[in-house]
């Protein structure tokens, strides 16, 4: 009699443990499938320098985002340039900056870093990486990163820039 109870208790224990393991698997698999998959985004900018010094500056203009983000509006940007250094035979500078994209439904703030090199006497090209650093409104919780390229015309004091990447 005593042995039968032990057997029943062991069976009950096995069933409970089995159910807990099954529940844990469902929770883990369910949460993994509920995660937002990365989605592609492209953001294009048309900017004009508002302040331009040898080591820093500001730009203002417009942006248009397509793909995972569909938005457009005004953008403000601030940047800092390093002192020039040689890469091979070409002088280059490092740039770090902040783009603030404003829409009627929220704000996305993006930080970026890149390498600026001369393409012609009055044109520079910049390539680098970007990441979303802050969001509000409709964009709250959005995360993203990617690569960018920009072309600056020093004569007209304008910049065209493009961010390509993914957001979640």
GIDAFEN-V533857 format. One record per residue. PSI is psi in degrees with one decimal (999 if undefined). NEAR is the number of other ideal C-beta (glycine too) atoms within 12 Angstrom. D_LAST is the distance of its C-alpha to the last C-alpha in Angstrom with 2 decimals. Layout:
# GIDAFEN-V533857
psi: [PSI PSI]
near: [NEAR NEAR]
d_last: [D_LAST D_LAST]
This chain:
# GIDAFEN-V533857
psi: [-47.0 -38.5 -35.8 -38.5 -40.5 -41.2 -43.7 -39.8 -40.1 -40.4 -43.8 -43.4 -46.4 -40.9 -42.4 -46.7 -42.9 -42.4 -40.4 -41.0 -43.8 -42.7 -42.6 -40.8 -43.4 -43.0 -43.7 -48.4 -40.8 -42.0 -33.7 -39.5 -20.8 -14.4 142.5 123.5 151.2 139.6 142.6 146.8 145.6 131.8 123.2 140.4 146.0 113.5 154.3 136.7 130.8 -31.9 132.1 107.7 179.3 -26.9 -1.6 172.8 -179.8 150.1 157.5 151.5 -145.0 159.6 159.8 122.9 138.8 160.9 -128.7 -28.3 127.0 99.7 161.9 162.5 -165.9 151.9 140.9 143.9 140.8 143.9 162.5 135.3 144.4 173.2 147.2 146.4 164.8 134.8 104.2 -123.0 0.2 132.4 135.8 159.7 156.0 137.3 142.2 137.1 -176.9 124.5 129.2 110.9 120.4 133.6 173.3 -17.0 -2.0 179.8 139.9 126.2 129.3 131.9 149.0 155.7 149.2 176.3 126.5 128.5 158.1 132.3 -25.1 171.4 -32.5 16.9 132.2 154.5 136.2 137.6 142.6 -155.5 157.2 159.3 142.6 128.3 -22.9 144.3 158.4 168.0 -135.4 -24.6 2.1 131.9 -5.3 135.7 150.2 162.7 165.0 -159.1 158.0 160.8 149.1 147.7 127.2 130.1 108.6 -26.6 -46.3 -5.6 44.4 159.2 137.8 136.6 152.1 128.1 130.3 136.5 -156.7 151.6 154.7 999]
near: [7 8 9 10 11 12 13 14 14 14 14 14 14 14 14 14 14 14 14 14 14 14 14 14 14 15 14 14 13 12 12 12 11 11 12 16 12 17 20 19 35 28 40 29 38 24 35 24 24 20 17 24 13 12 17 21 27 24 33 27 29 26 36 25 36 19 21 27 35 19 31 22 27 23 36 29 41 27 35 23 27 20 14 19 15 12 14 8 8 16 18 25 29 25 38 27 36 28 42 31 44 27 25 13 19 23 28 40 27 41 27 39 26 30 28 38 28 22 19 13 9 14 20 33 27 36 26 32 25 39 27 36 24 22 27 19 19 18 31 14 16 33 25 38 24 30 25 37 29 37 27 35 21 20 12 16 20 24 39 27 39 30 43 25 30 24 33 19]
d_last: [60.15 58.35 56.68 55.39 53.57 51.92 50.81 49.44 47.63 46.11 45.03 43.49 41.69 40.35 39.12 37.36 35.69 34.70 33.13 31.22 29.89 28.91 27.15 25.23 24.15 23.01 20.98 19.31 18.67 17.57 15.00 13.66 13.52 11.91 8.72 5.78 6.26 4.96 6.45 9.15 10.19 13.72 15.26 19.06 21.40 25.12 26.56 30.04 31.22 32.50 33.59 34.21 35.89 36.45 33.81 31.39 30.63 28.68 27.51 26.81 25.89 23.40 19.97 18.51 14.89 14.42 12.05 8.65 10.29 13.95 15.91 18.91 21.23 22.90 21.60 23.45 23.32 25.27 25.92 28.28 30.04 31.70 35.29 35.86 36.36 37.39 35.19 37.89 40.13 37.54 36.76 33.08 31.31 28.03 26.00 23.53 22.20 20.05 18.88 18.66 17.42 19.18 18.91 20.87 17.93 16.39 15.99 13.46 15.09 14.45 16.67 18.07 20.91 22.98 26.45 28.74 31.64 34.43 34.53 37.73 39.93 37.94 34.45 31.79 28.67 25.69 23.00 20.39 16.86 14.51 11.79 10.56 13.07 13.48 12.51 14.78 15.70 13.55 10.62 11.18 8.59 5.97 5.31 6.23 9.47 12.09 15.77 18.06 21.65 24.09 27.74 30.07 33.45 35.60 38.42 36.50 34.18 31.08 27.75 25.43 22.02 19.01 15.49 13.78 10.53 6.97 3.80 0.00]
